[in-house]
Amino acid sequence: MAKNTIKIKCVNTGETHEVEMGLTLAEIAKKLDIKLKYSIIGAQVNNKNIGLSYKVFQPKMIKFFDIMHPEGLRTYVRSLTVMLLAAAEEVVPDAKVSITHSVSRGLYFELRRNGQCLATLDDIDAIKNRMKEMVNAALPITREEMETSEAIKLFDHIPDMQKILMQHGDIYTTVHHLNGHSAAMLGDMVPNTSIIDVWDLIPYFDGMLLRLPDSVNPEHLGDMIKQDKMFGVFQEFDSWLNMMNVRHLCDLNEAIANGQGAKIIQIAEALHEKKIGRIADMIAERRDKVKVVLISGPSSSGKTTFSKRLGLQMIVNGIRPVTLSIDNYFVNRDQTPRDENGEYDFEAVEAIDTELFNKQIMALANGEEVEIPKFSFQKGERYYDGEKLKMEEGDMLVIEGTHGLTPQLTAQIPNDVKFLIYAAPLSGINFDSTKRIQTTDNRLIRRIVRDYQTRGYSARDTIARWPSVRRGEDKYIYPNQEGADVMFNSNLLYELSVLKTMAEPMLLEVAPNTPEFAEARRLLKFLSYFKPLSADDIPPTSLLREFVGGSSFNYD
């Protein structure tokens, strides 16, 4: 081996290569003629996510990825967001553009002038046309490590970003530059704007929606789903944030540092209780016809605790909740459908005996007595043990599960007999006006903490399972969200500050030589921006107790 060369192991080729010392990852990919289905966006170097401008001076294991990789998609969206902000800075300099929420399979942006939120058609067209010009020009997105004190000065027009940088206390900060626009993001960017060519920008309510590539077929835009109900949840949560004077993460950190953490917890819990009470009131208003309440939502949304707290509020309204599990109606293992990999697909609605489910629910709604099936997960078989159920006057079934909103599950049950609820952490605070906190990260951290404490799974186990959980949600849960009678935002403003203290030691156990190390490292970086908050002031009935422990509810 020559003196100025090093050996790298490339996962994509399955071979070890000798390359010149000091080449960037982009140069190595070109030298090795790495061909992926889509443009190379980044790489994992020794199981760490790294941008293509990174220079290699020592032997490494390298895996290049494109948009089909989870970090590739995040990098794409991150870069696309920066391009939008850069274009807006050029063509509407008198307005402030900020990111708010993910909705309708895109990102919602507000454009404000003089405190008023209103993006005109001319504004949107101007930003969109400038973004197209940037794509065609293949403008470079460069990376710079600068002293944080200098970065703070650079972002004097974004006070919330300045505060986060000051609170975090790093000596150096990574800043990306695009055509004179600077951004401090939580991760790397694509090398140039020509790569981020699949998107659209359209009017949406009073702002604009940045439409994103489909996660399965990224050469096309994802199907747009109008989500008026979900957008209403976002507006409600924004009003809660305004009321608590906590708009971004820096505000939450400041409140905790000033000894206001307990008060934040109390207000957030009170808002939850009030919302659950209102949902129970809505059910009570329809008690003459409604016989079954179905609760659905993605993994780690707190559906179980929500259903228990809703049950208490229903009792206050004179309704006795009778719980029933969809799991009782699993088909026998030999009838369970399989996924594209030949594995049992327990998330599929076909894994449930929907015919028996509909028959028994209608029988119960009509006052008949039925013998409830049970399911042995060990044997993979249904059995009966003589348990019978009959609805009395004032009773109402409460059923919680993945397919609560799936039309096929309750196809034979009239709409006026059922009340549908979608519960999920739909919205929370953002880092600042340029960076959104993904609710999927919120749920993953909840699940890591819960699985570690109650199921004996390591953080690595949970991270490894997460992609398959997400695929099931995309297929069976999200398409039916808007069919709910009401949506419940299970996010608690303070929760990541509490979960941080528990999740960090668990994530630190993920070894560097495992594929899950990159995700664990990303989550640790994410959590490092939160000021810690003790769980001591969380009430025992809190939805968060389902994950951190100490709940007064029984989950057996």
Residue pairs with C-beta under 8 A, 6 or more apart in sequence:
1 7
1 18
2 18
4 20
4 21
5 18
5 19
5 20
5 21
6 18
6 19
6 20
6 21
6 56
6 57
6 58
6 59
6 60
7 16
7 17
7 18
7 59
8 16
8 17
8 19
8 28
8 56
8 59
8 60
8 61
8 62
9 15
9 16
9 17
9 59
9 60
9 61
9 62
10 16
10 17
10 32
10 34
10 62
10 63
10 64
11 44
11 61
11 62
11 63
12 32
12 34
12 36
12 62
12 63
12 64
13 32
13 34
17 32
19 28
19 31
19 32
19 56
21 56
21 57
22 55
22 56
22 57
23 31
23 55
23 56
24 52
24 53
24 54
24 55
24 56
25 42
25 43
25 45
25 50
25 51
25 52
25 53
25 54
25 56
25 62
25 64
26 40
26 52
26 53
26 191
28 56
28 62
29 40
29 43
29 52
29 64
34 40
34 64
36 64
36 65
36 66
37 66
37 68
38 66
38 67
38 68
38 218
38 219
39 66
39 67
39 190
39 195
40 52
40 64
40 65
40 66
41 52
41 65
41 66
41 67
41 69
41 72
41 75
41 76
41 190
41 195
42 49
42 50
42 51
42 52
42 64
42 65
42 69
42 71
42 72
42 75
42 188
42 190
43 49
43 50
43 52
43 54
43 62
43 63
43 64
43 65
44 50
44 62
44 63
44 65
44 71
44 518
45 54
45 56
45 60
45 61
45 62
46 60
46 61
46 512
47 61
47 512
47 513
47 514
47 515
47 517
47 518
48 517
48 518
48 521
49 71
49 187
49 188
49 518
49 521
49 522
50 188
51 75
51 143
51 188
51 189
52 188
52 191
53 142
53 143
53 188
53 191
56 62
65 71
65 72
66 72
67 73
67 76
67 213
67 218
68 218
70 467
70 519
71 187
71 518
71 522
73 213
73 215
73 218
74 187
75 187
75 188
75 189
75 190
76 190
76 195
76 196
76 213
76 218
77 107
77 212
78 185
78 186
78 187
78 188
78 189
79 141
79 189
79 190
79 193
79 195
79 196
80 196
80 199
80 210
80 212
81 99
81 107
81 185
81 210
81 434
82 141
82 176
82 178
82 181
82 183
82 185
82 189
83 131
83 134
83 135
83 178
83 193
83 196
84 97
84 109
84 127
84 131
84 201
84 210
85 97
85 181
85 183
85 434
86 134
86 178
86 179
86 180
86 181
86 183
87 127
87 130
87 131
87 134
88 95
88 97
88 111
88 127
89 97
89 181
90 130
90 179
90 181
91 126
91 127
91 130
92 111
92 123
92 126
92 127
94 113
95 111
95 112
95 113
95 123
96 111
96 112
96 113
96 433
97 109
97 110
97 111
97 112
97 127
98 109
98 110
98 112
98 433
98 434
99 107
99 108
99 109
99 430
99 433
99 434
99 435
99 436
100 108
100 109
100 110
100 207
100 234
100 238
100 430
100 436
101 107
101 108
101 231
101 234
101 427
101 436
102 108
102 436
102 438
102 439
103 204
103 209
103 227
103 230
103 231
103 234
104 204
104 209
104 224
104 225
104 226
104 227
105 211
105 212
105 222
105 223
105 224
105 225
106 204
106 209
106 210
106 211
106 212
106 222
106 224
107 209
107 210
107 212
107 436
108 204
108 205
108 207
108 208
108 209
108 210
108 231
108 234
109 119
109 207
109 208
109 209
109 210
110 117
110 119
110 206
110 207
111 117
111 118
111 119
111 123
111 207
111 208
112 118
117 206
117 207
118 206
119 203
119 206
119 207
119 208
121 203
123 208
124 201
124 202
124 203
124 208
127 201
127 208
128 200
128 201
131 199
131 201
134 178
134 179
134 193
135 193
135 194
135 196
135 197
136 194
137 193
138 192
138 193
138 194
139 178
139 179
139 192
139 193
140 178
140 191
140 192
141 176
141 177
141 178
141 189
141 190
141 191
141 192
141 193
142 176
142 177
142 178
143 174
143 175
143 176
143 188
143 189
144 174
144 175
144 176
144 177
145 172
145 173
145 174
145 175
146 154
146 172
146 173
146 175
147 171
147 172
147 173
148 165
148 166
148 168
148 169
148 170
148 171
148 172
148 173
151 165
151 173
151 175
151 184
152 162
152 165
152 166
154 175
154 182
155 161
155 162
155 165
155 182
155 184
156 162
158 432
158 433
158 434
160 247
160 248
160 249
160 250
160 251
160 432
160 433
161 184
161 431
161 432
161 433
161 434
163 250
163 253
163 254
164 248
164 249
164 250
164 253
164 431
164 432
164 529
165 173
165 184
167 250
167 253
167 254
167 529
167 531
168 528
168 529
173 184
174 184
175 182
175 183
175 184
176 182
176 183
176 184
176 185
176 188
176 189
177 183
178 193
183 434
185 434
185 435
186 431
186 435
186 525
186 526
187 522
190 196
198 213
198 218
198 219
198 220
198 221
199 210
199 211
199 212
199 213
199 221
200 210
200 211
200 221
201 208
201 209
201 210
201 211
202 208
202 209
202 211
203 209
205 231
209 224
211 221
211 222
211 224
212 221
212 222
213 219
213 220
213 221
213 222
214 220
214 221
214 222
214 223
215 222
215 474
225 479
225 482
226 482
227 481
227 482
228 482
229 481
229 482
229 484
229 487
230 426
230 481
230 482
230 487
232 487
233 426
233 427
233 487
233 489
234 426
234 427
236 489
237 426
237 427
237 428
237 489
237 491
238 427
240 271
240 493
241 247
241 429
241 493
243 267
244 264
244 267
244 268
244 493
245 251
246 252
246 255
246 264
246 429
246 493
247 429
248 429
248 430
248 431
248 432
248 433
249 429
249 430
249 431
249 432
249 437
249 529
249 530
250 432
251 429
252 264
252 429
252 493
252 494
252 497
252 530
252 531
253 497
253 529
253 530
253 531
255 261
255 263
255 264
256 264
256 497
256 531
256 532
256 533
257 531
261 494
261 497
261 533
261 534
261 537
262 537
264 493
264 494
265 494
265 533
265 537
265 538
266 537
268 492
268 493
268 494
269 492
269 538
269 539
269 542
272 490
272 492
272 542
272 543
273 309
275 488
275 489
276 306
276 309
276 310
276 313
276 488
277 313
277 316
279 310
279 313
279 421
279 486
279 488
280 310
280 313
280 314
280 316
280 317
280 319
281 317
282 419
282 485
282 486
283 290
283 293
283 314
283 317
283 319
283 396
283 419
284 314
284 317
284 318
284 319
286 416
286 419
287 317
287 319
287 396
289 416
289 417
290 396
290 416
290 417
290 418
290 419
291 361
291 364
291 365
291 391
291 396
291 397
291 417
291 418
292 361
292 365
292 396
292 397
292 398
292 399
292 410
292 413
292 417
292 418
292 419
293 310
293 321
293 396
293 397
293 398
293 399
293 418
293 419
293 421
294 399
294 400
294 401
294 404
294 405
294 409
294 410
294 418
294 419
294 420
294 421
295 303
295 306
295 307
295 310
295 398
295 399
295 400
295 401
295 404
295 421
295 423
296 303
296 400
296 401
296 402
296 403
296 404
296 405
296 406
296 420
296 421
296 422
296 423
296 477
296 480
296 484
297 303
297 404
297 422
297 423
297 424
297 477
297 490
298 424
298 443
298 469
298 473
298 477
298 478
299 443
299 447
299 469
299 473
300 443
300 444
300 446
300 447
300 450
300 547
301 423
301 424
301 425
301 443
301 490
302 423
302 425
302 446
302 490
302 543
302 544
302 546
302 547
303 400
303 401
303 423
303 490
304 400
304 546
304 553
304 555
305 541
305 542
305 543
305 545
305 546
305 551
305 553
306 400
306 423
306 488
306 490
306 543
307 323
307 398
307 400
308 553
309 541
309 543
310 321
310 398
310 421
311 321
311 323
311 398
314 320
314 321
314 396
314 398
315 321
318 394
319 394
319 395
319 396
320 392
320 394
320 395
320 396
321 395
321 396
321 397
321 398
322 389
322 391
322 395
322 396
322 397
322 398
323 397
323 398
323 399
323 400
324 372
324 389
324 397
324 398
324 399
325 399
325 400
325 401
326 352
326 357
326 399
326 400
326 401
326 402
326 403
326 404
326 409
327 375
327 401
328 372
328 373
328 374
328 375
329 352
329 353
329 354
329 356
329 357
329 373
329 375
330 336
330 346
330 351
330 352
330 353
330 375
330 382
331 350
331 351
331 352
331 353
331 382
332 380
332 381
332 382
333 344
333 379
333 380
333 381
334 380
336 344
336 345
336 346
336 351
336 380
337 344
337 345
337 348
337 350
337 351
338 344
338 345
339 345
339 348
344 351
345 351
345 472
347 402
347 472
347 475
347 476
348 476
349 403
349 406
349 408
349 409
349 476
352 403
352 409
353 373
353 382
354 408
354 409
354 411
356 373
357 409
357 410
358 410
358 411
358 412
358 413
359 412
360 370
360 372
361 397
361 410
361 413
362 412
362 413
363 370
364 370
364 389
364 390
364 391
364 397
365 391
365 397
365 413
365 417
367 390
367 391
368 390
369 388
369 389
369 390
370 388
370 389
370 390
371 384
371 386
371 387
371 388
372 384
372 387
372 388
372 389
373 382
373 383
373 384
374 382
374 383
374 384
374 385
374 387
375 381
375 382
375 383
376 382
376 383
391 397
402 472
402 476
402 477
403 409
403 476
404 420
404 421
405 420
405 422
405 477
405 480
405 481
405 483
405 484
406 476
406 480
407 480
407 483
410 418
419 485
420 483
420 484
420 485
420 486
421 484
421 485
421 486
421 487
421 488
422 481
422 484
422 486
422 487
422 488
423 487
423 488
423 490
424 439
424 443
424 487
424 488
424 489
424 490
425 439
425 442
425 443
425 489
425 490
425 491
426 439
426 487
426 489
426 490
426 491
427 439
427 489
427 491
428 437
428 439
428 442
428 491
428 493
428 496
429 437
429 493
430 436
430 437
431 437
431 529
437 496
439 491
440 470
441 523
441 526
442 491
442 495
442 496
444 462
444 463
444 466
444 523
445 496
445 499
445 503
445 523
445 527
446 495
446 499
446 547
447 462
447 466
447 547
448 459
448 462
448 463
448 503
448 506
448 507
448 523
449 499
449 502
449 503
449 506
449 547
449 548
450 546
450 547
451 457
451 461
451 462
452 458
452 459
452 462
452 506
453 548
453 549
454 549
458 506
458 509
458 510
459 503
459 506
459 507
459 509
459 510
459 516
459 520
460 509
460 510
460 511
460 514
460 516
460 520
463 510
463 516
463 519
463 520
464 515
464 516
481 487
490 543
492 542
492 543
492 544
494 533
495 544
496 527
496 530
497 530
497 531
497 532
497 533
498 532
498 533
498 534
498 535
498 538
498 544
498 548
499 527
499 544
499 547
499 548
500 527
500 530
500 532
500 533
501 532
501 533
501 534
501 535
502 548
503 523
503 527
504 524
504 527
507 520
507 523
507 524
507 527
508 520
508 524
510 516
510 517
510 520
511 517
535 544
535 548
535 550
538 544
538 545
538 548
538 550
539 545
540 550
540 551
540 552
541 551
541 552
541 553
542 551
545 551
545 552
545 553
546 553
546 555
